[in-house]
Amino acid sequence: MFLGTSVNACITKMHEEGPWGFYVGWMLAFLFLTSGSLKIAVNPTASRRAIKAAGILALVFAFLALASLGGCFGLGAYKKLNG
């Protein structure tokens, strides 16, 4: 994720057109981590502690994915309103 973000920043020069790809990339990464955490949370052989930790991680990653999506839309609205 960090390598992909660094490459994206170098290629697009984040200050020029706007880093919407940055937000989308992080949203996809957090959704991937959410799905992995949920997979652990529903595993019948996992311990109670692992299930609880995975559930909390899934919530955190889902929140971060929504925040990335909000950042993407927020940036688009800001640019639209400010010309």
C-alpha positions in Angstrom: 0.0 0.0 0.0 2.8 2.4 0.9 4.8 1.6 -2.2 1.7 2.0 -4.4 0.9 5.4 -2.8 4.5 6.6 -3.3 4.5 5.6 -6.9 1.1 7.2 -7.4 2.4 10.4 -5.8 5.5 10.5 -8.0 3.6 9.8 -11.2 0.7 12.1 -10.8 2.5 14.8 -8.8 -0.3 15.1 -6.3 -0.4 18.9 -6.3 -1.4 19.2 -10.0 -4.7 17.5 -10.9 -5.8 16.3 -7.5 -5.2 13.0 -5.7 -8.5 11.3 -6.3 -6.6 8.1 -7.2 -4.9 8.4 -3.8 -8.3 8.2 -2.1 -9.6 5.4 -4.2 -6.4 3.4 -3.7 -6.6 3.7 0.0 -10.3 2.9 0.0 -9.6 -0.3 -1.9 -6.8 -1.2 0.5 -8.9 -0.6 3.6 -11.8 -2.7 2.0 -9.3 -5.5 1.4 -8.1 -5.3 5.1 -11.8 -5.2 6.2 -12.6 -8.4 4.3 -9.6 -10.1 5.8 -10.6 -9.1 9.3 -14.2 -10.3 8.7 -12.9 -13.6 7.4 -11.1 -14.1 10.8 -14.1 -12.9 12.7 -16.4 -15.6 11.2 -13.9 -18.4 11.4 -15.4 -21.0 13.7 -12.0 -22.3 14.9 -10.7 -18.8 16.0 -10.5 -17.9 19.7 -12.9 -15.5 21.3 -10.1 -13.0 21.6 -9.1 -13.2 17.9 -12.8 -12.9 16.9 -13.2 -9.7 19.0 -10.0 -8.2 17.8 -10.9 -9.0 14.1 -14.3 -7.4 14.6 -12.8 -4.2 16.0 -10.2 -4.1 13.1 -13.0 -4.7 10.6 -14.9 -1.7 12.0 -11.8 0.5 12.0 -10.8 -0.4 8.4 -14.4 0.0 7.2 -14.5 3.5 8.8 -11.2 4.4 7.1 -12.6 3.2 3.7 -15.6 5.4 4.1 -13.4 8.3 5.1 -11.3 7.8 2.0 -14.5 7.7 -0.1 -15.7 10.9 1.6 -12.3 12.5 0.9 -12.6 11.7 -2.7 -16.1 13.2 -3.0 -15.1 16.1 -0.8 -12.2 16.9 -3.0 -14.3 16.8 -6.1 -17.0 19.0 -4.5 -14.3 21.5 -3.4 -12.8 21.7 -6.8 -16.2 22.0 -8.5 -17.3 24.8 -6.2 -14.0 26.7 -6.4 -13.6 26.5 -10.1 
